[in-house]
Each structure stands twice: as structure tokens, then as C-alpha cells.
Amino acid sequence: MAMGACSPGNVWRRLTLLLLGLLLQGSMASAMAEEARLRVWLVLSEPGGAYAELARTIQAGLGRTADLQTLVYAGHEETWSQAVKPGDLVVPLGLKATRAAVQLDQPVQVLAALLPRQAYETLSNGISPSMRRSLSALVLDQPLERQLALVRLALPKADRVGVLLGSSTLGLKGELSRAAQQVGMRLSVEVVESQSGLFASQRELLRDNDILLAIPDPQVLNQTTLMSYLITAYRARVPIVGFSQSFSEAGALASVFSTPEQIGRQLTEIVADMANGRSSRQARLIYPRYFKVTVNRQVARSLELEIAPDDWLQKQLEAKGGLTL
């Protein structure tokens, strides 16, 4: 009997059962791990441009860290909104996609990107308290401290900085004042109450200030006013520090901004941290960690200004970055 129990046939049967058990356990563990992965819905406002570029960065960066769903688009909610489940993470890119995401009935976390701070705050004020507690945004705007630090670094002898604010950015006045104090500059603010009064307000600032800081506000800077704003300052020989590469190319002395690739890199890090339980899911406004500085050297020469190299300015700002994020 003992010999029969240890016969080659019995041994092989036991080994086969053991192997099947191990395979089954492995399959179950793999299925459980797959089920436990954070499911992420990437919602684009448009299928191309910066949205597609940022989406590719996220896809490449996340790998298998999260269950990233096939790209979906705002305006086609019927194809994805019903499939979103409680506990999922929705990542809308751009304002149109974010507006669609905050209409979801499910208790989900929303992490928006590629939208201005002003748009995020306006949306937050117009949605239900429960969704407001779930809506975070990695905004396009740079921290005011970083923008004013660039002003100080680019023109260390400048003493006074002027800013035009519209109705939607008037609430930034206190933050601007504190940021100017941090870099040791005096701040002058003019409020634009109507577009017809824009250039009268700008001329007031040009009389008494060494440099203008441009803040993104559609009432102040738009397709109609941008070139006149730049030309008026240029004729007064007062440089402008802006907030985008195209702004510098159009005539601003310098700008600090984040590229879609840089936004995508940071967004990927945030999603990965959320998937691994290392990041808070409380609603928050998130500023860009990664950024780029560009100086219009032709404008600098025309205004007879000696400006430090772009890479030096950027390294100096990066060294200060931890203070503002």
C-alpha cells in the first residue's frame, strides 16, 4: 500500500494538482491586482493639439500603474459617462472636458488640467458642494511669487512693478501685494472696469513703473487688445514680463510658462501617487512644478537692457520653486 501511494502515477497526479493550484492562485492574485488598480478616465476637450500631446505623455508615463481607459472626448458623454464608476478618477484636459466631468452623478475624483486658475475657481463656485470637494486642478497659471521673482531676476535694479487687473482677477490684489513684498518691489495696480478704459489705465502705470507684469485676464488681454498693449508699453520703453512663449514672441521682454509636456509630466506624477495612495484626494489648486523661461533678446536690445541668460534665470527660479508649491 505504501509503495502504491508513492507510485510514479500518484506522484505525477499530485504534482499536476499542485501546479494547477499554484496557477490558479497566481491567476486570482493577478485578477485582484488588476481590480485594485485605480481606473483613470482621460477626457480631452478636443482630439488634437496640446490635448493630444499631453495625453500621449500621460499614457507613456503611467504604464501599468493605473487602469487608463481609452481616450474619450467632451461632447460625447454618452460613450463614457455611464461607464464611470464610484472610486474612479476622471482627468479632464481643458475647460470643455472639465465642464463635462463636473456634471457626473457618480462620486468620483476629478483632476483637471490645461485650464486657467480663473476658470477652475469659477467652475468650483458653480457646482454642488460634494463635487466641489472632489475637484482638483493643475492650472496653467504660474504662482505669482514665481512671476515676480522673474521680474526681480531679469531687472534687478527695477523698483516698481505695475499690474492691470480686470474684474475676474481683482481678487488677486492681496496676493500680488504679498508677492511683491517678498521680492522687495513696490506694486502699483490699476483696475480695468471696461475695455474702453484699458489704455488710460495702462498709461497711468507706465508713468510711474519700471516694468509691467501681465496677468492672464480676458478683459485686459485678448485678441483685440494684446498688440496695442505691447506697443504702448514698448513706445514708453517699459518692458513687460508675460505668461506664455507666444507673449514673448509677440513683444514681451520675458515670460515664464509650462509646456504641455511639462504639465503632462507633473499630472502623471500626481495620478501615480494617487494610484499608490501617496497623495491626498482632497480638492486643491495645484500650480505647475515644471516650467520654462524665455527672453526676447531683440526686445532686450531695443530697450538697451542686459538680461541674464535664459538657463540662468530658470535655474534661479527652480531653486525658489519649493517655496511656492
C-alpha positions in Angstrom: 0.0 0.0 0.0 2.8 2.4 0.9 4.6 1.7 -2.3 1.3 2.2 -4.3 0.8 5.6 -2.7 4.3 6.7 -3.9 4.0 5.2 -7.3 5.1 7.4 -10.2 1.4 7.8 -11.3 0.4 9.2 -8.0 3.4 11.5 -7.8 2.6 13.0 -11.2 -1.0 13.4 -10.3 0.0 15.3 -7.1 2.5 17.4 -8.9 -0.1 18.3 -11.5 -2.7 19.2 -8.9 -0.1 21.3 -7.1 0.9 23.1 -10.3 -2.8 23.8 -11.1 -3.3 25.2 -7.7 -0.3 27.5 -8.0 -1.5 28.7 -11.4 -5.0 29.3 -10.1 -3.6 31.3 -7.1 -1.4 33.3 -9.5 -4.4 34.0 -11.7 -6.6 35.1 -8.8 -3.8 37.3 -7.4 -3.3 38.9 -10.9 -7.0 39.5 -11.2 -7.2 41.0 -7.8 -4.3 43.3 -8.5 -5.9 44.3 -11.8 -9.2 45.0 -10.0 -7.4 47.1 -7.3 -5.7 49.3 -9.8 -7.1 52.9 -10.0 -9.2 53.3 -13.1 -8.5 56.6 -14.8 -10.7 58.2 -17.5 -8.8 60.7 -19.6 -11.2 63.2 -21.2 -10.0 65.6 -23.8 -11.7 68.8 -24.8 -10.5 68.3 -28.4 -8.9 65.3 -30.1 -5.7 67.1 -31.2 -3.2 69.9 -30.3 -2.0 70.3 -26.8 -4.6 67.9 -25.5 -3.3 65.0 -27.6 0.3 65.9 -26.8 -0.4 65.8 -23.0 -2.5 62.6 -23.4 0.5 60.9 -25.0 2.7 62.0 -22.1 0.3 60.5 -19.6 -0.1 57.3 -21.5 3.7 56.8 -21.7 4.3 57.8 -18.1 1.7 55.8 -16.3 2.3 52.4 -18.0 0.5 49.8 -15.8 0.5 52.0 -12.7 -3.2 52.6 -13.3 -6.0 51.3 -15.5 -6.0 54.1 -18.1 -9.1 54.0 -20.2 -9.2 54.7 -23.9 -9.2 58.3 -24.7 -12.6 59.9 -24.7 -13.8 63.4 -25.7 -16.0 66.1 -24.3 -19.3 66.3 -26.3 -19.5 62.5 -26.5 -20.5 61.9 -22.9 -22.9 59.1 -23.9 -19.9 57.0 -24.8 -18.2 57.1 -21.4 -20.1 58.9 -18.6 -22.3 55.9 -17.9 -19.3 53.6 -17.7 -17.6 55.7 -14.9 -17.9 54.0 -11.6 -17.6 55.3 -7.9 -14.0 55.5 -6.9 -12.7 56.1 -10.5 -10.5 59.1 -11.3 -11.6 61.4 -14.1 -8.8 63.5 -15.7 -10.4 66.2 -18.0 -8.0 68.2 -20.1 -9.2 71.7 -20.9 -12.3 73.7 -19.9 -14.9 71.9 -22.1 -13.9 68.5 -20.7 -13.9 69.8 -17.1 -17.4 71.1 -17.5 -18.5 67.7 -18.7 -16.7 65.9 -15.8 -18.3 68.0 -13.1 -21.7 67.0 -14.4 -21.2 63.3 -13.5 -23.6 61.9 -10.9 -21.1 59.3 -9.6 -18.9 60.0 -6.5 -15.6 60.3 -8.4 -12.5 62.3 -8.0 -11.8 64.9 -10.8 -8.3 66.1 -11.5 -8.4 68.7 -14.3 -5.5 70.2 -16.3 -5.0 72.7 -19.1 -7.3 75.3 -17.8 -6.7 78.7 -16.1 -7.0 79.3 -12.4 -9.8 81.7 -13.0 -11.8 79.0 -14.9 -11.2 76.5 -12.1 -12.4 78.9 -9.4 -15.5 79.9 -11.4 -16.4 76.2 -12.0 -15.9 75.4 -8.3 -18.2 78.2 -7.3 -21.0 76.9 -9.6 -21.2 73.2 -8.7 -22.6 71.2 -5.8 -20.6 71.1 -2.5 -19.9 67.3 -2.9 -18.4 67.8 -6.4 -16.5 70.9 -5.2 -14.8 68.8 -2.5 -13.7 66.3 -5.3 -12.5 68.8 -7.9 -8.8 69.5 -8.1 -6.9 71.3 -10.9 -3.3 71.5 -12.1 -3.8 75.0 -13.6 -1.8 76.7 -16.4 -1.1 79.9 -14.3 2.3 80.2 -12.7 2.5 81.2 -9.0 2.5 84.9 -8.6 5.7 84.6 -6.5 7.4 82.9 -9.4 6.3 85.6 -11.9 7.5 88.4 -9.6 10.7 86.6 -8.9 11.4 86.5 -12.6 10.7 90.3 -12.7 13.3 90.8 -10.0 15.9 88.5 -11.6 15.5 89.9 -15.1 15.7 93.5 -13.9 17.4 93.6 -10.5 17.6 97.4 -10.5 13.8 97.8 -11.1 12.0 99.1 -8.1 8.3 99.5 -9.1 6.1 97.0 -10.9 2.7 97.8 -12.4 -0.2 95.4 -13.0 -3.5 95.8 -14.8 -6.4 93.8 -13.3 -9.9 93.2 -14.6 -13.0 92.2 -12.8 -12.1 88.5 -12.8 -8.6 89.0 -11.4 -9.3 91.8 -8.9 -9.2 89.2 -6.1 -5.5 88.7 -6.8 -4.6 92.1 -5.5 -3.7 91.0 -2.0 -1.7 88.0 -3.3 0.2 90.3 -5.7 1.0 92.7 -2.9 2.4 90.0 -0.7 4.4 88.5 -3.6 5.9 91.9 -4.5 6.9 92.4 -0.9 8.7 89.1 -0.9 10.9 90.2 -3.8 11.4 93.7 -2.4 9.4 95.6 -5.1 6.7 98.3 -4.8 3.4 97.3 -6.5 1.0 99.6 -8.4 -2.4 98.2 -9.5 -4.9 99.7 -12.0 -8.3 98.1 -12.3 -9.8 98.0 -15.8 -13.6 98.4 -15.4 -14.3 98.4 -19.2 -12.2 97.7 -22.3 -12.6 101.4 -23.3 -10.6 102.4 -20.3 -7.9 99.9 -20.7 -5.2 102.1 -22.3 -5.9 105.0 -20.0 -5.2 102.7 -17.1 -2.1 101.3 -18.8 -0.8 104.9 -19.4 -1.2 105.6 -15.6 1.0 102.6 -14.9 3.6 103.5 -17.5 4.2 106.9 -15.9 5.5 105.6 -12.6 6.7 102.0 -13.0 9.9 100.3 -14.2 8.2 97.2 -15.6 4.7 95.8 -16.2 3.7 92.3 -15.1 1.0 90.8 -17.4 -1.7 88.7 -15.6 -4.0 86.5 -17.8 -7.3 88.2 -17.7 -9.6 88.1 -20.8 -11.0 91.6 -20.0 -7.4 93.1 -20.1 -5.6 90.9 -22.6 -7.4 89.4 -25.6 -7.0 89.2 -29.4 -8.3 92.8 -29.7 -6.1 94.4 -27.1 -2.9 92.4 -27.0 -0.8 94.1 -29.7 -1.9 97.6 -28.6 -0.9 96.8 -25.0 2.5 95.6 -26.1 3.1 98.5 -28.5 2.0 101.1 -26.0 4.5 99.8 -23.4 7.3 99.4 -25.9 6.9 103.1 -27.0 7.1 104.1 -23.4 10.2 101.9 -23.1 8.7 100.0 -20.2 9.3 96.2 -20.5 6.7 93.6 -19.9 7.0 90.2 -18.2 4.4 87.8 -19.5 3.0 84.3 -19.1 3.5 82.4 -22.4 6.0 81.8 -25.1 3.8 83.4 -27.7 3.5 86.5 -25.4 7.3 86.9 -25.5 7.5 86.2 -29.2 4.9 89.0 -29.7 7.0 91.6 -27.8 7.1 90.9 -24.1 10.6 91.1 -22.6 10.4 87.7 -20.9 7.8 85.0 -19.9 7.6 82.1 -17.5 5.2 79.3 -18.6 4.8 75.5 -18.6 4.7 73.4 -21.8 2.1 70.6 -22.4 4.9 68.1 -21.9 5.8 69.6 -18.5 2.1 69.7 -17.4 1.8 66.1 -18.6 4.8 65.0 -16.6 3.5 66.5 -13.4 0.0 65.2 -14.0 1.4 61.7 -14.5 3.3 62.0 -11.1 0.1 63.1 -9.3 -2.0 60.3 -10.8 0.7 57.7 -10.0 0.8 59.0 -6.4 -3.0 58.8 -6.1 -2.9 55.2 -7.5 -0.3 54.2 -4.9 -2.1 56.0 -2.1 0.6 58.6 -1.6 -1.4 61.6 -2.5 -4.3 63.3 -0.8 -7.6 63.2 -2.7 -8.9 66.4 -1.1 -9.8 69.2 -3.6 -6.9 71.6 -4.2 -5.5 74.1 -6.6 -2.1 72.9 -7.9 0.4 75.1 -9.6 2.9 73.9 -12.2 6.1 72.4 -10.8 8.0 72.3 -14.1 8.3 75.4 -16.2 10.4 77.3 -18.8 11.7 80.8 -19.1 12.2 82.6 -22.3 13.6 86.1 -23.0 13.0 88.1 -26.2 16.6 89.2 -26.9 15.6 91.5 -29.7 13.3 93.4 -27.3 16.0 93.5 -24.7 18.5 95.0 -27.2 15.9 97.6 -28.4 15.3 98.7 -24.8 19.1 98.6 -24.1 18.7 96.1 -21.3 21.2 93.5 -20.2 19.3 90.4 -19.3 20.9 87.2 -17.8 20.8 84.0 -20.0 17.5 82.1 -20.0 19.0 79.0 -18.4 20.5 81.0 -15.5 17.1 82.7 -14.9 15.4 79.3 -15.0 17.9 77.7 -12.5 17.4 80.6 -10.1 13.6 80.2 -10.3 13.8 76.4 -9.9 15.9 77.0 -6.7 13.0 79.1 -5.3 10.3 76.7 -6.6 9.8 74.8 -3.4 8.7 77.9 -1.6 5.7 78.4 -3.8 4.2 74.9 -4.5 
